[in-house]
């Protein structure tokens, strides 16, 4: 744990962090400045710790989706009309998967670079029911081989999408340096690990060995 804040830190940090940002922590800490700073610091630390499992989750998810797409549309899928026509193209302010893909495919010469550039929301959008018949009926259990069986691929896809939607909200809050302490972070961590496990049990065990999230969770001020 961090040593006690100095008088200078207690005086300057709330202003450096900005009054509106710090106010969220003050409210939660009953207007106790020291408690609020401790909560802010813990929020920073647990956010940083979550980046390790989030990294593995995002990479494993997008690679799973790419494998499924390639089985149907081949390795040049970002430029294949049969695939691009399957994507929705909603108007603003809703995320537009087709626009995102076409923009990336126009800027990058290889599928690997396109994959790296696409937003997390693209991979979440590929888990919608829209793609069940053309993609997931045949490919879900192939690319998520360690998920529980006993129900249809449609149900498992729906379960995975629900988890990924919540994980995306957490990820976006961390990326924008927003408070995550009001969330039930143990549930968030469990979701992340579950999604990785569905892709590969050995990868989930590895993340379990190296993560530090669960060491921080009981330390919340």
C-alpha positions as CSV (number, residue, x, y, z in Angstrom):
1,X,0.0,0.0,0.0
2,X,1.0,3.6,-0.6
3,X,2.4,5.5,2.4
4,X,0.1,8.2,3.9
5,X,-0.4,11.2,1.7
6,X,1.8,14.2,2.6
7,X,0.2,17.5,3.4
8,X,1.4,18.9,0.1
9,X,-0.2,15.9,-1.8
10,X,-3.5,16.3,0.1
11,X,-3.5,20.0,-0.8
12,X,-2.5,19.8,-4.5
13,X,-3.7,16.5,-5.8
14,X,-7.5,17.3,-5.8
15,X,-6.7,20.4,-8.0
16,X,-4.3,18.5,-10.3
17,X,-7.0,15.8,-10.8
18,X,-9.6,18.5,-11.3
19,X,-12.5,19.4,-8.9
20,X,-15.3,17.8,-11.0
21,X,-13.4,14.5,-11.4
22,X,-12.4,14.4,-7.7
23,X,-15.9,15.3,-6.6
24,X,-17.1,11.7,-7.5
25,X,-14.6,10.3,-5.0
26,X,-15.3,12.9,-2.4
27,X,-19.0,12.0,-2.5
28,X,-18.3,8.4,-2.0
29,X,-15.9,9.1,0.8
30,X,-18.3,11.3,2.8
31,X,-16.3,14.5,1.8
32,X,-13.2,13.1,3.6
33,X,-10.3,14.3,1.4
34,X,-7.9,11.6,2.6
35,X,-10.3,8.8,2.1
36,X,-11.2,10.2,-1.3
37,X,-7.6,10.3,-2.4
38,X,-7.1,6.7,-1.2
39,X,-10.1,5.6,-3.2
40,X,-8.8,7.5,-6.3
41,X,-5.5,5.8,-5.9
42,X,-7.1,2.3,-5.5
43,X,-9.2,3.0,-8.6
44,X,-6.0,3.7,-10.5
45,X,-4.3,0.6,-9.3
46,X,-7.2,-1.8,-9.9
47,X,-7.8,-0.2,-13.4
48,X,-4.2,-0.9,-14.2
49,X,-4.4,-4.4,-12.9
50,X,-7.4,-5.1,-15.1
51,X,-5.6,-4.2,-18.2
52,X,-3.7,-7.6,-18.2
53,X,-6.8,-9.8,-18.4
54,X,-8.6,-7.3,-20.7
55,X,-5.6,-7.4,-23.1
56,X,-5.8,-11.2,-23.3
57,X,-9.6,-11.2,-23.6
58,X,-9.6,-8.7,-26.5
59,X,-6.9,-10.4,-28.4
60,X,-8.4,-13.9,-27.9
61,X,-11.9,-12.7,-28.8
62,X,-10.9,-11.0,-32.1
63,X,-8.7,-13.9,-33.1
64,X,-11.7,-16.3,-32.5
65,X,-14.0,-14.2,-34.6
66,X,-11.4,-13.9,-37.3
67,X,-11.0,-17.7,-37.4
68,X,-14.8,-18.1,-37.8
69,X,-15.0,-15.5,-40.5
70,X,-12.0,-17.0,-42.4
71,X,-13.7,-20.4,-42.4
72,X,-16.6,-18.9,-44.4
73,X,-15.1,-16.0,-46.4
74,X,-11.4,-16.8,-46.6
75,X,-8.3,-14.8,-45.7
76,X,-9.2,-11.7,-47.7
77,X,-12.5,-11.3,-45.8
78,X,-12.1,-7.5,-45.2
79,X,-12.3,-7.0,-48.9
80,X,-14.9,-9.7,-49.7
81,X,-18.3,-8.3,-50.7
82,X,-20.0,-11.4,-49.4
83,X,-18.8,-10.5,-45.9
84,X,-19.1,-6.7,-46.0
85,X,-22.7,-6.9,-47.3
86,X,-23.5,-9.0,-44.2
87,X,-22.6,-6.1,-41.9
88,X,-25.2,-3.6,-40.6
89,X,-24.7,0.1,-41.4
90,X,-26.7,2.1,-38.9
91,X,-26.7,5.9,-38.8
92,X,-25.1,8.1,-36.2
93,X,-24.6,8.0,-33.3
94,X,-24.8,4.2,-33.3
95,X,-21.6,2.4,-34.0
96,X,-21.4,1.4,-37.6
97,X,-19.5,-1.9,-38.2
98,X,-19.5,-1.7,-42.0
99,X,-18.1,1.8,-42.0
100,X,-15.4,0.8,-39.5
101,X,-14.4,-2.2,-41.6
102,X,-14.4,-0.3,-44.9
103,X,-12.4,2.5,-43.4
104,X,-9.7,0.1,-42.0
105,X,-9.6,-2.0,-45.2
106,X,-9.1,1.1,-47.3
107,X,-6.2,2.2,-45.2
108,X,-4.3,-1.1,-44.5
109,X,-3.0,-3.6,-47.0
110,X,-3.2,-6.8,-44.9
111,X,-6.0,-8.5,-43.0
112,X,-3.7,-8.6,-39.9
113,X,-3.4,-4.8,-39.9
114,X,-7.1,-4.4,-40.4
115,X,-7.8,-6.7,-37.4
116,X,-5.5,-4.7,-35.2
117,X,-7.2,-1.4,-36.2
118,X,-10.9,-2.4,-35.8
119,X,-12.6,-1.2,-32.7
120,X,-13.6,-3.6,-29.9
121,X,-17.2,-2.8,-30.7
122,X,-16.7,-4.5,-34.1
123,X,-15.9,-7.8,-32.4
124,X,-18.9,-7.4,-30.1
125,X,-21.1,-6.6,-33.0
126,X,-20.1,-9.9,-34.7
127,X,-21.8,-11.7,-31.7
128,X,-25.2,-10.4,-32.5
129,X,-28.0,-12.7,-33.6
130,X,-27.7,-11.2,-37.1
131,X,-24.7,-13.5,-37.7
132,X,-26.0,-16.6,-36.1
133,X,-27.1,-18.5,-39.2
134,X,-24.3,-17.5,-41.6
135,X,-21.5,-17.8,-39.1
136,X,-22.1,-19.2,-35.6
137,X,-24.3,-22.2,-36.4
138,X,-21.2,-23.9,-37.9
139,X,-18.3,-22.1,-36.2
140,X,-19.1,-21.2,-32.6
141,X,-18.0,-24.4,-30.9
142,X,-15.0,-24.6,-33.2
143,X,-13.5,-21.3,-32.2
144,X,-14.7,-21.4,-28.5
145,X,-14.0,-25.1,-27.9
146,X,-13.7,-24.9,-24.1
147,X,-17.1,-23.3,-23.5
148,X,-19.8,-25.5,-21.7
149,X,-21.9,-27.6,-24.0
150,X,-25.4,-28.8,-23.5
151,X,-27.2,-25.9,-25.1
152,X,-27.3,-24.5,-28.7
153,X,-24.6,-22.4,-30.2
154,X,-27.3,-19.6,-30.4
155,X,-27.7,-19.6,-26.6
156,X,-23.9,-19.7,-26.0
157,X,-23.4,-16.9,-28.5
158,X,-26.0,-14.8,-26.7
159,X,-24.4,-15.5,-23.3
160,X,-21.0,-14.5,-24.7
161,X,-22.3,-11.4,-26.2
162,X,-23.9,-10.3,-22.9
163,X,-20.6,-10.8,-21.1
164,X,-18.7,-8.9,-23.8
165,X,-21.1,-6.0,-23.7
166,X,-20.4,-5.6,-19.9
167,X,-16.7,-6.0,-20.4
168,X,-16.7,-3.3,-23.1
169,X,-18.4,-0.9,-20.7
170,X,-15.7,-1.6,-18.2
171,X,-12.9,-1.3,-20.7
172,X,-14.2,2.0,-22.0
173,X,-14.4,3.5,-18.6
174,X,-10.8,2.4,-17.9
175,X,-9.7,3.8,-21.3
176,X,-11.3,7.2,-20.5
177,X,-9.9,7.3,-17.0
178,X,-13.3,7.2,-15.4
179,X,-14.2,5.7,-12.0
180,X,-14.8,2.0,-12.0
181,X,-15.2,1.6,-8.2
182,X,-19.0,1.7,-8.3
183,X,-19.0,-1.5,-10.4
184,X,-19.0,-5.0,-9.0
185,X,-15.5,-5.6,-10.1
186,X,-15.3,-9.2,-9.0
187,X,-18.2,-9.9,-11.4
188,X,-16.3,-8.0,-14.1
189,X,-13.2,-10.0,-13.5
190,X,-15.1,-13.3,-13.5
191,X,-16.7,-12.4,-16.9
192,X,-13.3,-11.7,-18.4
193,X,-11.8,-14.9,-17.2
194,X,-14.9,-16.9,-18.3
195,X,-14.7,-15.5,-21.9
196,X,-11.0,-16.3,-22.1
197,X,-11.7,-19.8,-20.8
198,X,-14.3,-20.4,-23.5
199,X,-11.7,-19.7,-26.1
200,X,-9.0,-21.7,-24.3
201,X,-8.8,-23.1,-20.8
202,X,-5.0,-23.0,-20.7
203,X,-5.0,-19.3,-21.5
204,X,-7.5,-18.6,-18.8
205,X,-5.3,-20.6,-16.3
206,X,-2.3,-18.5,-17.4
207,X,-4.2,-15.2,-16.8
208,X,-5.2,-16.6,-13.4
209,X,-1.6,-17.1,-12.5
210,X,-0.4,-13.7,-13.5
211,X,-3.3,-11.3,-12.7
212,X,-3.2,-9.0,-9.7
213,X,-6.8,-7.9,-9.8
214,X,-7.9,-10.1,-7.0
215,X,-5.1,-8.9,-4.7
216,X,-6.4,-5.4,-5.1
217,X,-10.1,-6.0,-4.7
218,X,-10.2,-6.6,-0.9
219,X,-8.0,-3.5,-0.4
220,X,-10.7,-1.0,-1.5
221,X,-10.7,1.9,1.0
